[in-house]
């Protein structure tokens, strides 16, 4: 059974602190794309390499989300 809690004001403020940087003029969240054709002739799906700021934001979201649900009696 899971017991959830609501995010705190501090949780929300920490995530909102990313907003001005993520929406700054000229900020490019994707540094470049990789994948596709390989040297050995095989193909793989192309996927983006994100800016470190995006990676940090996603990591923080995960950290906060994991606090929101606590499993009891597992």
N, C-alpha and C positions, 0 to 999 in steps of 0.2 A: 504494500500500500504506500502511496506517495503522499507526502504532505508538502504543499507549496507555500511559499511566502511571497508577498508583494515586494517589488524592488523598492529600495530605499531612495531617498532624495540623493544621497551620496552616489549610489549606483547609477542613477540617471545622469547626474552631473558629470561623472567620469566619462560616460559615453558621449554626452553632448559636447564635451571639451574637444572631441575630434572634429566636430562639424565645421568650424571656421577653416581648418586645414584641409579637410576633404573637399570643401566647396570653394577654396581659394582660386582666384583667377589664374589660369595657366597650369593648375595641378592636373597631372595625368595619372589616373589610378593604375593603368596598365603600362608597365615599362616596355614590354615587348611580347610577342607571341613566339611560341616554340612548338616543336612537334611537326607533323606533316611528313614530308618525304625524308626518309633516312638515307644515309650514305650507302647502306647495304641494299637499297632498292625497295625496302618495305615501307609501309605507311603507318603512321599513328595519328590519332586525333590531335589537332592543334589545340593548345591551351595557353592561357595568358600567364605571364609572370607579373605579379602585382608589385606596386611600390610598397616599401616596408611599412609605410603609414597604414595602408589598407590591411596588410597582414596583422599589424598591431591592433587595429580596430576590431577585426574579426576575432582575434585571440581574446580581447577584452569582452566581447559579446559572449563568447563561449564561457569565459570564467564567471560572468555574472549570471548567465543562464543556468549554469550548474549549481549555483547557490539557490536558485528559485525552487528547485525540486529536491527534497530530501527523502530518500527511501527508508522506510521504517519497516523493520521486521523481515528483511531480505535473507 
